[in-house]
Amino acid sequence: MKSVAELLEEAGQLPPDQRLTLAHRLIATTELVPSFKVEDQWDNVIRERIARYDRGESQASPVHEVLSRIDSRLNDDS
């Protein structure tokens, strides 16, 4: 079995979209099954965010900017 460091090194050589897919799949394997109440609440949040965007009250950001901000925050906490 490979170590986490070995897997991380190999994953780092994948194209960005495949790394994101891998990350999503890994996270999905550890998530608990959400309750219907939680799913309904998320649906409401999503609908409201879409409505605000459609009304011009919020703007979208390119994914590379969002990921860069997340990386910066994570590195600041180290």
mmCIF file of the N, C-alpha and C atoms, coordinates in Angstrom:
data_MODEL
# 
_entry.id   MODEL 
# 
loop_
_atom_site.group_PDB 
_atom_site.id 
_atom_site.type_symbol 
_atom_site.label_atom_id 
_atom_site.label_alt_id 
_atom_site.label_comp_id 
_atom_site.label_asym_id 
_atom_site.label_entity_id 
_atom_site.label_seq_id 
_atom_site.pdbx_PDB_ins_code 
_atom_site.Cartn_x 
_atom_site.Cartn_y 
_atom_site.Cartn_z 
_atom_site.occupancy 
_atom_site.B_iso_or_equiv 
_atom_site.pdbx_formal_charge 
_atom_site.auth_seq_id 
_atom_site.auth_comp_id 
_atom_site.auth_asym_id 
_atom_site.auth_atom_id 
_atom_site.pdbx_PDB_model_num 
ATOM 1   N N  . MET A 1 1  ? 0.847   -1.182 0.000   1.00 0.00 ? 1  MET A N  1 
ATOM 2   C CA . MET A 1 1  ? 0.000   0.000  0.000   1.00 0.00 ? 1  MET A CA 1 
ATOM 3   C C  . MET A 1 1  ? 0.891   1.244  0.000   1.00 0.00 ? 1  MET A C  1 
ATOM 4   N N  . LYS A 1 2  ? 0.516   2.237  -0.780  1.00 0.00 ? 2  LYS A N  1 
ATOM 5   C CA . LYS A 1 2  ? 1.298   3.470  -0.881  1.00 0.00 ? 2  LYS A CA 1 
ATOM 6   C C  . LYS A 1 2  ? 1.005   4.383  0.303   1.00 0.00 ? 2  LYS A C  1 
ATOM 7   N N  . SER A 1 3  ? 1.992   5.201  0.637   1.00 0.00 ? 3  SER A N  1 
ATOM 8   C CA . SER A 1 3  ? 1.819   6.171  1.713   1.00 0.00 ? 3  SER A CA 1 
ATOM 9   C C  . SER A 1 3  ? 1.051   7.378  1.187   1.00 0.00 ? 3  SER A C  1 
ATOM 10  N N  . VAL A 1 4  ? 0.567   8.164  2.113   1.00 0.00 ? 4  VAL A N  1 
ATOM 11  C CA . VAL A 1 4  ? -0.138  9.396  1.748   1.00 0.00 ? 4  VAL A CA 1 
ATOM 12  C C  . VAL A 1 4  ? 0.792   10.307 0.957   1.00 0.00 ? 4  VAL A C  1 
ATOM 13  N N  . ALA A 1 5  ? 2.040   10.385 1.365   1.00 0.00 ? 5  ALA A N  1 
ATOM 14  C CA . ALA A 1 5  ? 3.006   11.245 0.667   1.00 0.00 ? 5  ALA A CA 1 
ATOM 15  C C  . ALA A 1 5  ? 3.190   10.790 -0.778  1.00 0.00 ? 5  ALA A C  1 
ATOM 16  N N  . GLU A 1 6  ? 3.254   9.478  -0.992  1.00 0.00 ? 6  GLU A N  1 
ATOM 17  C CA . GLU A 1 6  ? 3.409   8.956  -2.355  1.00 0.00 ? 6  GLU A CA 1 
ATOM 18  C C  . GLU A 1 6  ? 2.174   9.250  -3.202  1.00 0.00 ? 6  GLU A C  1 
ATOM 19  N N  . LEU A 1 7  ? 1.013   9.046  -2.608  1.00 0.00 ? 7  LEU A N  1 
ATOM 20  C CA . LEU A 1 7  ? -0.231  9.321  -3.331  1.00 0.00 ? 7  LEU A CA 1 
ATOM 21  C C  . LEU A 1 7  ? -0.359  10.804 -3.662  1.00 0.00 ? 7  LEU A C  1 
ATOM 22  N N  . LEU A 1 8  ? 0.017   11.649 -2.706  1.00 0.00 ? 8  LEU A N  1 
ATOM 23  C CA . LEU A 1 8  ? -0.035  13.092 -2.920  1.00 0.00 ? 8  LEU A CA 1 
ATOM 24  C C  . LEU A 1 8  ? 0.906   13.515 -4.038  1.00 0.00 ? 8  LEU A C  1 
ATOM 25  N N  . GLU A 1 9  ? 2.086   12.926 -4.058  1.00 0.00 ? 9  GLU A N  1 
ATOM 26  C CA . GLU A 1 9  ? 3.048   13.246 -5.117  1.00 0.00 ? 9  GLU A CA 1 
ATOM 27  C C  . GLU A 1 9  ? 2.490   12.854 -6.486  1.00 0.00 ? 9  GLU A C  1 
ATOM 28  N N  . GLU A 1 10 ? 1.900   11.675 -6.578  1.00 0.00 ? 10 GLU A N  1 
ATOM 29  C CA . GLU A 1 10 ? 1.317   11.232 -7.842  1.00 0.00 ? 10 GLU A CA 1 
ATOM 30  C C  . GLU A 1 10 ? 0.131   12.099 -8.236  1.00 0.00 ? 10 GLU A C  1 
ATOM 31  N N  . ALA A 1 11 ? -0.718  12.413 -7.270  1.00 0.00 ? 11 ALA A N  1 
ATOM 32  C CA . ALA A 1 11 ? -1.895  13.239 -7.555  1.00 0.00 ? 11 ALA A CA 1 
ATOM 33  C C  . ALA A 1 11 ? -1.480  14.632 -8.018  1.00 0.00 ? 11 ALA A C  1 
ATOM 34  N N  . GLY A 1 12 ? -0.366  15.135 -7.512  1.00 0.00 ? 12 GLY A N  1 
ATOM 35  C CA . GLY A 1 12 ? 0.122   16.455 -7.906  1.00 0.00 ? 12 GLY A CA 1 
ATOM 36  C C  . GLY A 1 12 ? 0.509   16.534 -9.369  1.00 0.00 ? 12 GLY A C  1 
ATOM 37  N N  . GLN A 1 13 ? 0.700   15.400 -10.011 1.00 0.00 ? 13 GLN A N  1 
ATOM 38  C CA . GLN A 1 13 ? 1.066   15.383 -11.423 1.00 0.00 ? 13 GLN A CA 1 
ATOM 39  C C  . GLN A 1 13 ? -0.155  15.337 -12.339 1.00 0.00 ? 13 GLN A C  1 
ATOM 40  N N  . LEU A 1 14 ? -1.343  15.188 -11.748 1.00 0.00 ? 14 LEU A N  1 
ATOM 41  C CA . LEU A 1 14 ? -2.566  15.180 -12.555 1.00 0.00 ? 14 LEU A CA 1 
ATOM 42  C C  . LEU A 1 14 ? -2.916  16.595 -12.995 1.00 0.00 ? 14 LEU A C  1 
ATOM 43  N N  . PRO A 1 15 ? -3.658  16.727 -14.096 1.00 0.00 ? 15 PRO A N  1 
ATOM 44  C CA . PRO A 1 15 ? -4.147  18.051 -14.489 1.00 0.00 ? 15 PRO A CA 1 
ATOM 45  C C  . PRO A 1 15 ? -5.075  18.598 -13.398 1.00 0.00 ? 15 PRO A C  1 
ATOM 46  N N  . PRO A 1 16 ? -5.204  19.924 -13.297 1.00 0.00 ? 16 PRO A N  1 
ATOM 47  C CA . PRO A 1 16 ? -6.015  20.524 -12.231 1.00 0.00 ? 16 PRO A CA 1 
ATOM 48  C C  . PRO A 1 16 ? -7.439  19.972 -12.133 1.00 0.00 ? 16 PRO A C  1 
ATOM 49  N N  . ASP A 1 17 ? -8.100  19.777 -13.259 1.00 0.00 ? 17 ASP A N  1 
ATOM 50  C CA . ASP A 1 17 ? -9.483  19.300 -13.192 1.00 0.00 ? 17 ASP A CA 1 
ATOM 51  C C  . ASP A 1 17 ? -9.555  17.889 -12.616 1.00 0.00 ? 17 ASP A C  1 
ATOM 52  N N  . GLN A 1 18 ? -8.577  17.056 -12.915 1.00 0.00 ? 18 GLN A N  1 
ATOM 53  C CA . GLN A 1 18 ? -8.567  15.702 -12.378 1.00 0.00 ? 18 GLN A CA 1 
ATOM 54  C C  . GLN A 1 18 ? -8.211  15.694 -10.886 1.00 0.00 ? 18 GLN A C  1 
ATOM 55  N N  . ARG A 1 19 ? -7.360  16.639 -10.462 1.00 0.00 ? 19 ARG A N  1 
ATOM 56  C CA . ARG A 1 19 ? -7.052  16.756 -9.032  1.00 0.00 ? 19 ARG A CA 1 
ATOM 57  C C  . ARG A 1 19 ? -8.298  17.152 -8.252  1.00 0.00 ? 19 ARG A C  1 
ATOM 58  N N  . LEU A 1 20 ? -9.084  18.083 -8.823  1.00 0.00 ? 20 LEU A N  1 
ATOM 59  C CA . LEU A 1 20 ? -10.327 18.491 -8.156  1.00 0.00 ? 20 LEU A CA 1 
ATOM 60  C C  . LEU A 1 20 ? -11.315 17.333 -8.082  1.00 0.00 ? 20 LEU A C  1 
ATOM 61  N N  . THR A 1 21 ? -11.413 16.564 -9.152  1.00 0.00 ? 21 THR A N  1 
ATOM 62  C CA . THR A 1 21 ? -12.302 15.405 -9.151  1.00 0.00 ? 21 THR A CA 1 
ATOM 63  C C  . THR A 1 21 ? -11.861 14.397 -8.096  1.00 0.00 ? 21 THR A C  1 
ATOM 64  N N  . LEU A 1 22 ? -10.566 14.144 -8.024  1.00 0.00 ? 22 LEU A N  1 
ATOM 65  C CA . LEU A 1 22 ? -10.032 13.221 -7.025  1.00 0.00 ? 22 LEU A CA 1 
ATOM 66  C C  . LEU A 1 22 ? -10.332 13.723 -5.613  1.00 0.00 ? 22 LEU A C  1 
ATOM 67  N N  . ALA A 1 23 ? -10.102 14.999 -5.381  1.00 0.00 ? 23 ALA A N  1 
ATOM 68  C CA . ALA A 1 23 ? -10.365 15.572 -4.056  1.00 0.00 ? 23 ALA A CA 1 
ATOM 69  C C  . ALA A 1 23 ? -11.840 15.425 -3.688  1.00 0.00 ? 23 ALA A C  1 
ATOM 70  N N  . HIS A 1 24 ? -12.704 15.727 -4.625  1.00 0.00 ? 24 HIS A N  1 
ATOM 71  C CA . HIS A 1 24 ? -14.142 15.615 -4.371  1.00 0.00 ? 24 HIS A CA 1 
ATOM 72  C C  . HIS A 1 24 ? -14.517 14.180 -4.033  1.00 0.00 ? 24 HIS A C  1 
ATOM 73  N N  . ARG A 1 25 ? -13.989 13.246 -4.779  1.00 0.00 ? 25 ARG A N  1 
ATOM 74  C CA . ARG A 1 25 ? -14.307 11.833 -4.527  1.00 0.00 ? 25 ARG A CA 1 
ATOM 75  C C  . ARG A 1 25 ? -13.770 11.360 -3.185  1.00 0.00 ? 25 ARG A C  1 
ATOM 76  N N  . LEU A 1 26 ? -12.593 11.819 -2.811  1.00 0.00 ? 26 LEU A N  1 
ATOM 77  C CA . LEU A 1 26 ? -12.047 11.449 -1.497  1.00 0.00 ? 26 LEU A CA 1 
ATOM 78  C C  . LEU A 1 26 ? -12.910 12.017 -0.373  1.00 0.00 ? 26 LEU A C  1 
ATOM 79  N N  . ILE A 1 27 ? -13.299 13.274 -0.510  1.00 0.00 ? 27 ILE A N  1 
ATOM 80  C CA . ILE A 1 27 ? -14.141 13.891 0.513   1.00 0.00 ? 27 ILE A CA 1 
ATOM 81  C C  . ILE A 1 27 ? -15.480 13.168 0.601   1.00 0.00 ? 27 ILE A C  1 
ATOM 82  N N  . ALA A 1 28 ? -16.037 12.802 -0.549  1.00 0.00 ? 28 ALA A N  1 
ATOM 83  C CA . ALA A 1 28 ? -17.336 12.130 -0.572  1.00 0.00 ? 28 ALA A CA 1 
ATOM 84  C C  . ALA A 1 28 ? -17.301 10.793 0.160   1.00 0.00 ? 28 ALA A C  1 
ATOM 85  N N  . THR A 1 29 ? -16.132 10.154 0.206   1.00 0.00 ? 29 THR A N  1 
ATOM 86  C CA . THR A 1 29 ? -16.042 8.858  0.888   1.00 0.00 ? 29 THR A CA 1 
ATOM 87  C C  . THR A 1 29 ? -16.066 9.001  2.406   1.00 0.00 ? 29 THR A C  1 
ATOM 88  N N  . THR A 1 30 ? -15.874 10.208 2.913   1.00 0.00 ? 30 THR A N  1 
ATOM 89  C CA . THR A 1 30 ? -15.833 10.406 4.364   1.00 0.00 ? 30 THR A CA 1 
ATOM 90  C C  . THR A 1 30 ? -17.043 11.157 4.900   1.00 0.00 ? 30 THR A C  1 
ATOM 91  N N  . GLU A 1 31 ? -17.886 11.664 4.017   1.00 0.00 ? 31 GLU A N  1 
ATOM 92  C CA . GLU A 1 31 ? -19.031 12.454 4.455   1.00 0.00 ? 31 GLU A CA 1 
ATOM 93  C C  . GLU A 1 31 ? -20.155 11.555 4.960   1.00 0.00 ? 31 GLU A C  1 
ATOM 94  N N  . LEU A 1 32 ? -20.804 12.024 5.983   1.00 0.00 ? 32 LEU A N  1 
ATOM 95  C CA . LEU A 1 32 ? -21.981 11.343 6.478   1.00 0.00 ? 32 LEU A CA 1 
ATOM 96  C C  . LEU A 1 32 ? -23.146 11.644 5.553   1.00 0.00 ? 32 LEU A C  1 
ATOM 97  N N  . VAL A 1 33 ? -24.119 10.770 5.532   1.00 0.00 ? 33 VAL A N  1 
ATOM 98  C CA . VAL A 1 33 ? -25.300 10.994 4.709   1.00 0.00 ? 33 VAL A CA 1 
ATOM 99  C C  . VAL A 1 33 ? -26.115 12.106 5.366   1.00 0.00 ? 33 VAL A C  1 
ATOM 100 N N  . PRO A 1 34 ? -26.340 13.223 4.641   1.00 0.00 ? 34 PRO A N  1 
ATOM 101 C CA . PRO A 1 34 ? -27.072 14.333 5.248   1.00 0.00 ? 34 PRO A CA 1 
ATOM 102 C C  . PRO A 1 34 ? -28.562 14.007 5.393   1.00 0.00 ? 34 PRO A C  1 
ATOM 103 N N  . SER A 1 35 ? -29.157 14.619 6.374   1.00 0.00 ? 35 SER A N  1 
ATOM 104 C CA . SER A 1 35 ? -30.590 14.427 6.566   1.00 0.00 ? 35 SER A CA 1 
ATOM 105 C C  . SER A 1 35 ? -31.355 15.213 5.516   1.00 0.00 ? 35 SER A C  1 
ATOM 106 N N  . PHE A 1 36 ? -32.602 14.840 5.312   1.00 0.00 ? 36 PHE A N  1 
ATOM 107 C CA . PHE A 1 36 ? -33.436 15.552 4.352   1.00 0.00 ? 36 PHE A CA 1 
ATOM 108 C C  . PHE A 1 36 ? -33.610 17.008 4.772   1.00 0.00 ? 36 PHE A C  1 
ATOM 109 N N  . LYS A 1 37 ? -33.659 17.263 6.081   1.00 0.00 ? 37 LYS A N  1 
ATOM 110 C CA . LYS A 1 37 ? -33.804 18.635 6.566   1.00 0.00 ? 37 LYS A CA 1 
ATOM 111 C C  . LYS A 1 37 ? -32.604 19.482 6.146   1.00 0.00 ? 37 LYS A C  1 
ATOM 112 N N  . VAL A 1 38 ? -31.407 18.925 6.303   1.00 0.00 ? 38 VAL A N  1 
ATOM 113 C CA . VAL A 1 38 ? -30.192 19.648 5.916   1.00 0.00 ? 38 VAL A CA 1 
ATOM 114 C C  . VAL A 1 38 ? -30.180 19.876 4.407   1.00 0.00 ? 38 VAL A C  1 
ATOM 115 N N  . GLU A 1 39 ? -30.544 18.850 3.636   1.00 0.00 ? 39 GLU A N  1 
ATOM 116 C CA . GLU A 1 39 ? -30.583 19.008 2.185   1.00 0.00 ? 39 GLU A CA 1 
ATOM 117 C C  . GLU A 1 39 ? -31.572 20.091 1.777   1.00 0.00 ? 39 GLU A C  1 
ATOM 118 N N  . ASP A 1 40 ? -32.735 20.133 2.421   1.00 0.00 ? 40 ASP A N  1 
ATOM 119 C CA . ASP A 1 40 ? -33.726 21.171 2.119   1.00 0.00 ? 40 ASP A CA 1 
ATOM 120 C C  . ASP A 1 40 ? -33.189 22.556 2.442   1.00 0.00 ? 40 ASP A C  1 
ATOM 121 N N  . GLN A 1 41 ? -32.481 22.668 3.560   1.00 0.00 ? 41 GLN A N  1 
ATOM 122 C CA . GLN A 1 41 ? -31.905 23.964 3.927   1.00 0.00 ? 41 GLN A CA 1 
ATOM 123 C C  . GLN A 1 41 ? -30.861 24.402 2.900   1.00 0.00 ? 41 GLN A C  1 
ATOM 124 N N  . TRP A 1 42 ? -30.013 23.453 2.451   1.00 0.00 ? 42 TRP A N  1 
ATOM 125 C CA . TRP A 1 42 ? -29.022 23.795 1.421   1.00 0.00 ? 42 TRP A CA 1 
ATOM 126 C C  . TRP A 1 42 ? -29.713 24.187 0.126   1.00 0.00 ? 42 TRP A C  1 
ATOM 127 N N  . ASP A 1 43 ? -30.782 23.482 -0.235  1.00 0.00 ? 43 ASP A N  1 
ATOM 128 C CA . ASP A 1 43 ? -31.534 23.846 -1.443  1.00 0.00 ? 43 ASP A CA 1 
ATOM 129 C C  . ASP A 1 43 ? -32.037 25.278 -1.351  1.00 0.00 ? 43 ASP A C  1 
ATOM 130 N N  . ASN A 1 44 ? -32.535 25.672 -0.188  1.00 0.00 ? 44 ASN A N  1 
ATOM 131 C CA . ASN A 1 44 ? -33.021 27.041 -0.004  1.00 0.00 ? 44 ASN A CA 1 
ATOM 132 C C  . ASN A 1 44 ? -31.891 28.054 -0.132  1.00 0.00 ? 44 ASN A C  1 
ATOM 133 N N  . VAL A 1 45 ? -30.731 27.743 0.459   1.00 0.00 ? 45 VAL A N  1 
ATOM 134 C CA . VAL A 1 45 ? -29.577 28.637 0.366   1.00 0.00 ? 45 VAL A CA 1 
ATOM 135 C C  . VAL A 1 45 ? -29.157 28.788 -1.097  1.00 0.00 ? 45 VAL A C  1 
ATOM 136 N N  . ILE A 1 46 ? -29.089 27.674 -1.799  1.00 0.00 ? 46 ILE A N  1 
ATOM 137 C CA . ILE A 1 46 ? -28.679 27.706 -3.206  1.00 0.00 ? 46 ILE A CA 1 
ATOM 138 C C  . ILE A 1 46 ? -29.654 28.527 -4.037  1.00 0.00 ? 46 ILE A C  1 
ATOM 139 N N  . ARG A 1 47 ? -30.955 28.294 -3.838  1.00 0.00 ? 47 ARG A N  1 
ATOM 140 C CA . ARG A 1 47 ? -31.968 29.061 -4.597  1.00 0.00 ? 47 ARG A CA 1 
ATOM 141 C C  . ARG A 1 47 ? -31.842 30.560 -4.331  1.00 0.00 ? 47 ARG A C  1 
ATOM 142 N N  . GLU A 1 48 ? -31.636 30.928 -3.062  1.00 0.00 ? 48 GLU A N  1 
ATOM 143 C CA . GLU A 1 48 ? -31.511 32.348 -2.716  1.00 0.00 ? 48 GLU A CA 1 
ATOM 144 C C  . GLU A 1 48 ? -30.251 32.953 -3.334  1.00 0.00 ? 48 GLU A C  1 
ATOM 145 N N  . ARG A 1 49 ? -29.157 32.219 -3.329  1.00 0.00 ? 49 ARG A N  1 
ATOM 146 C CA . ARG A 1 49 ? -27.927 32.732 -3.942  1.00 0.00 ? 49 ARG A CA 1 
ATOM 147 C C  . ARG A 1 49 ? -28.089 32.912 -5.438  1.00 0.00 ? 49 ARG A C  1 
ATOM 148 N N  . ILE A 1 50 ? -28.749 31.968 -6.084  1.00 0.00 ? 50 ILE A N  1 
ATOM 149 C CA . ILE A 1 50 ? -29.003 32.089 -7.524  1.00 0.00 ? 50 ILE A CA 1 
ATOM 150 C C  . ILE A 1 50 ? -29.898 33.295 -7.798  1.00 0.00 ? 50 ILE A C  1 
ATOM 151 N N  . ALA A 1 51 ? -30.925 33.484 -6.971  1.00 0.00 ? 51 ALA A N  1 
ATOM 152 C CA . ALA A 1 51 ? -31.836 34.623 -7.149  1.00 0.00 ? 51 ALA A CA 1 
ATOM 153 C C  . ALA A 1 51 ? -31.081 35.941 -6.988  1.00 0.00 ? 51 ALA A C  1 
ATOM 154 N N  . ARG A 1 52 ? -30.196 36.034 -5.968  1.00 0.00 ? 52 ARG A N  1 
ATOM 155 C CA . ARG A 1 52 ? -29.398 37.257 -5.788  1.00 0.00 ? 52 ARG A CA 1 
ATOM 156 C C  . ARG A 1 52 ? -28.493 37.503 -6.984  1.00 0.00 ? 52 ARG A C  1 
ATOM 157 N N  . TYR A 1 53 ? -27.909 36.444 -7.509  1.00 0.00 ? 53 TYR A N  1 
ATOM 158 C CA . TYR A 1 53 ? -27.053 36.574 -8.692  1.00 0.00 ? 53 TYR A CA 1 
ATOM 159 C C  . TYR A 1 53 ? -27.879 37.052 -9.880  1.00 0.00 ? 53 TYR A C  1 
ATOM 160 N N  . ASP A 1 54 ? -29.039 36.444 -10.087 1.00 0.00 ? 54 ASP A N  1 
ATOM 161 C CA . ASP A 1 54 ? -29.911 36.828 -11.206 1.00 0.00 ? 54 ASP A CA 1 
ATOM 162 C C  . ASP A 1 54 ? -30.387 38.272 -11.103 1.00 0.00 ? 54 ASP A C  1 
ATOM 163 N N  . ARG A 1 55 ? -30.555 38.753 -9.865  1.00 0.00 ? 55 ARG A N  1 
ATOM 164 C CA . ARG A 1 55 ? -30.974 40.145 -9.669  1.00 0.00 ? 55 ARG A CA 1 
ATOM 165 C C  . ARG A 1 55 ? -29.795 41.110 -9.756  1.00 0.00 ? 55 ARG A C  1 
ATOM 166 N N  . GLY A 1 56 ? -28.599 40.593 -9.920  1.00 0.00 ? 56 GLY A N  1 
ATOM 167 C CA . GLY A 1 56 ? -27.413 41.438 -10.010 1.00 0.00 ? 56 GLY A CA 1 
ATOM 168 C C  . GLY A 1 56 ? -26.890 41.898 -8.664  1.00 0.00 ? 56 GLY A C  1 
ATOM 169 N N  . GLU A 1 57 ? -27.319 41.250 -7.593  1.00 0.00 ? 57 GLU A N  1 
ATOM 170 C CA . GLU A 1 57 ? -26.903 41.634 -6.246  1.00 0.00 ? 57 GLU A CA 1 
ATOM 171 C C  . GLU A 1 57 ? -25.601 40.969 -5.816  1.00 0.00 ? 57 GLU A C  1 
ATOM 172 N N  . SER A 1 58 ? -25.146 39.993 -6.575  1.00 0.00 ? 58 SER A N  1 
ATOM 173 C CA . SER A 1 58 ? -23.865 39.349 -6.284  1.00 0.00 ? 58 SER A CA 1 
ATOM 174 C C  . SER A 1 58 ? -23.190 39.000 -7.598  1.00 0.00 ? 58 SER A C  1 
ATOM 175 N N  . GLN A 1 59 ? -21.891 38.738 -7.520  1.00 0.00 ? 59 GLN A N  1 
ATOM 176 C CA . GLN A 1 59 ? -21.121 38.431 -8.714  1.00 0.00 ? 59 GLN A CA 1 
ATOM 177 C C  . GLN A 1 59 ? -20.415 37.095 -8.536  1.00 0.00 ? 59 GLN A C  1 
ATOM 178 N N  . ALA A 1 60 ? -20.178 36.436 -9.644  1.00 0.00 ? 60 ALA A N  1 
ATOM 179 C CA . ALA A 1 60 ? -19.425 35.186 -9.623  1.00 0.00 ? 60 ALA A CA 1 
ATOM 180 C C  . ALA A 1 60 ? -17.932 35.495 -9.700  1.00 0.00 ? 60 ALA A C  1 
ATOM 181 N N  . SER A 1 61 ? -17.137 34.584 -9.188  1.00 0.00 ? 61 SER A N  1 
ATOM 182 C CA . SER A 1 61 ? -15.678 34.705 -9.260  1.00 0.00 ? 61 SER A CA 1 
ATOM 183 C C  . SER A 1 61 ? -15.131 33.508 -10.016 1.00 0.00 ? 61 SER A C  1 
ATOM 184 N N  . PRO A 1 62 ? -14.102 33.715 -10.811 1.00 0.00 ? 62 PRO A N  1 
ATOM 185 C CA . PRO A 1 62 ? -13.473 32.584 -11.497 1.00 0.00 ? 62 PRO A CA 1 
ATOM 186 C C  . PRO A 1 62 ? -12.927 31.579 -10.479 1.00 0.00 ? 62 PRO A C  1 
ATOM 187 N N  . VAL A 1 63 ? -13.014 30.308 -10.813 1.00 0.00 ? 63 VAL A N  1 
ATOM 188 C CA . VAL A 1 63 ? -12.613 29.258 -9.873  1.00 0.00 ? 63 VAL A CA 1 
ATOM 189 C C  . VAL A 1 63 ? -11.155 29.404 -9.442  1.00 0.00 ? 63 VAL A C  1 
ATOM 190 N N  . HIS A 1 64 ? -10.276 29.841 -10.347 1.00 0.00 ? 64 HIS A N  1 
ATOM 191 C CA . HIS A 1 64 ? -8.868  29.959 -9.958  1.00 0.00 ? 64 HIS A CA 1 
ATOM 192 C C  . HIS A 1 64 ? -8.684  31.028 -8.877  1.00 0.00 ? 64 HIS A C  1 
ATOM 193 N N  . GLU A 1 65 ? -9.509  32.087 -8.899  1.00 0.00 ? 65 GLU A N  1 
ATOM 194 C CA . GLU A 1 65 ? -9.424  33.113 -7.856  1.00 0.00 ? 65 GLU A CA 1 
ATOM 195 C C  . GLU A 1 65 ? -9.943  32.579 -6.521  1.00 0.00 ? 65 GLU A C  1 
ATOM 196 N N  . VAL A 1 66 ? -11.034 31.845 -6.567  1.00 0.00 ? 66 VAL A N  1 
ATOM 197 C CA . VAL A 1 66 ? -11.606 31.277 -5.344  1.00 0.00 ? 66 VAL A CA 1 
ATOM 198 C C  . VAL A 1 66 ? -10.621 30.306 -4.710  1.00 0.00 ? 66 VAL A C  1 
ATOM 199 N N  . LEU A 1 67 ? -10.055 29.406 -5.515  1.00 0.00 ? 67 LEU A N  1 
ATOM 200 C CA . LEU A 1 67 ? -9.109  28.431 -4.989  1.00 0.00 ? 67 LEU A CA 1 
ATOM 201 C C  . LEU A 1 67 ? -7.851  29.109 -4.459  1.00 0.00 ? 67 LEU A C  1 
ATOM 202 N N  . SER A 1 68 ? -7.418  30.181 -5.104  1.00 0.00 ? 68 SER A N  1 
ATOM 203 C CA . SER A 1 68 ? -6.253  30.922 -4.633  1.00 0.00 ? 68 SER A CA 1 
ATOM 204 C C  . SER A 1 68 ? -6.524  31.548 -3.269  1.00 0.00 ? 68 SER A C  1 
ATOM 205 N N  . ARG A 1 69 ? -7.724  32.114 -3.091  1.00 0.00 ? 69 ARG A N  1 
ATOM 206 C CA . ARG A 1 69 ? -8.092  32.699 -1.787  1.00 0.00 ? 69 ARG A CA 1 
ATOM 207 C C  . ARG A 1 69 ? -8.147  31.618 -0.703  1.00 0.00 ? 69 ARG A C  1 
ATOM 208 N N  . ILE A 1 70 ? -8.686  30.456 -1.053  1.00 0.00 ? 70 ILE A N  1 
ATOM 209 C CA . ILE A 1 70 ? -8.754  29.354 -0.088  1.00 0.00 ? 70 ILE A CA 1 
ATOM 210 C C  . ILE A 1 70 ? -7.349  28.919 0.295   1.00 0.00 ? 70 ILE A C  1 
ATOM 211 N N  . ASP A 1 71 ? -6.474  28.747 -0.704  1.00 0.00 ? 71 ASP A N  1 
ATOM 212 C CA . ASP A 1 71 ? -5.089  28.364 -0.424  1.00 0.00 ? 71 ASP A CA 1 
ATOM 213 C C  . ASP A 1 71 ? -4.419  29.376 0.494   1.00 0.00 ? 71 ASP A C  1 
ATOM 214 N N  . SER A 1 72 ? -4.633  30.659 0.223   1.00 0.00 ? 72 SER A N  1 
ATOM 215 C CA . SER A 1 72 ? -4.028  31.704 1.055   1.00 0.00 ? 72 SER A CA 1 
ATOM 216 C C  . SER A 1 72 ? -4.498  31.602 2.496   1.00 0.00 ? 72 SER A C  1 
ATOM 217 N N  . ARG A 1 73 ? -5.812  31.396 2.677   1.00 0.00 ? 73 ARG A N  1 
ATOM 218 C CA . ARG A 1 73 ? -6.350  31.285 4.039   1.00 0.00 ? 73 ARG A CA 1 
ATOM 219 C C  . ARG A 1 73 ? -5.790  30.051 4.741   1.00 0.00 ? 73 ARG A C  1 
ATOM 220 N N  . LEU A 1 74 ? -5.712  28.936 4.026   1.00 0.00 ? 74 LEU A N  1 
ATOM 221 C CA . LEU A 1 74 ? -5.186  27.726 4.637   1.00 0.00 ? 74 LEU A CA 1 
ATOM 222 C C  . LEU A 1 74 ? -3.714  27.886 5.007   1.00 0.00 ? 74 LEU A C  1 
ATOM 223 N N  . ASN A 1 75 ? -2.947  28.553 4.160   1.00 0.00 ? 75 ASN A N  1 
ATOM 224 C CA . ASN A 1 75 ? -1.524  28.748 4.441   1.00 0.00 ? 75 ASN A CA 1 
ATOM 225 C C  . ASN A 1 75 ? -1.307  29.739 5.585   1.00 0.00 ? 75 ASN A C  1 
ATOM 226 N N  . ASP A 1 76 ? -2.227  30.707 5.727   1.00 0.00 ? 76 ASP A N  1 
ATOM 227 C CA . ASP A 1 76 ? -2.120  31.670 6.832   1.00 0.00 ? 76 ASP A CA 1 
ATOM 228 C C  . ASP A 1 76 ? -2.367  31.009 8.176   1.00 0.00 ? 76 ASP A C  1 
ATOM 229 N N  . ASP A 1 77 ? -3.184  29.953 8.196   1.00 0.00 ? 77 ASP A N  1 
ATOM 230 C CA . ASP A 1 77 ? -3.504  29.256 9.444   1.00 0.00 ? 77 ASP A CA 1 
ATOM 231 C C  . ASP A 1 77 ? -2.415  28.294 9.870   1.00 0.00 ? 77 ASP A C  1 
ATOM 232 N N  . SER A 1 78 ? -1.460  28.027 8.994   1.00 0.00 ? 78 SER A N  1 
ATOM 233 C CA . SER A 1 78 ? -0.404  27.036 9.312   1.00 0.00 ? 78 SER A CA 1 
ATOM 234 C C  . SER A 1 78 ? 0.593   27.582 10.292  1.00 0.00 ? 78 SER A C  1 
# 
